[in-house]
């Protein structure tokens, strides 16, 4: 049985660990799901998001509020026939934030999948 391996001393020339770049607003599971679905659909209806993410209307509204305040989504209210509808669209800042988050996650995955030298 082997003991734990000591981590090498920090190299000051190395860039920070990718986890330090994760955005708390974007990275939260539900908000990441909202941004991803809005990116895929370009314009997504509230009810569809609620169903896909298995959320209550109130919970989804809270998360949309955080994203809207951060400028990552636009929320548009209107009507489809006589029924009120709410549509969510990703902003340019939302697209950028999502792309940066995905890039950081890929860096983390690469660190896990790349065998370390021992």
Secondary structure, DSSP 8 states (H G I E B T S, - for coil): -----------TTS---GGGG--HHHHSHHHHHHHHHHHHHSSEEHHHHHHHHT--HHHHHHHHHHHHHTTSEEEEEEEETTEEEEEEEE-HHHHHHHHHHHHHHHHHHHHHHS----
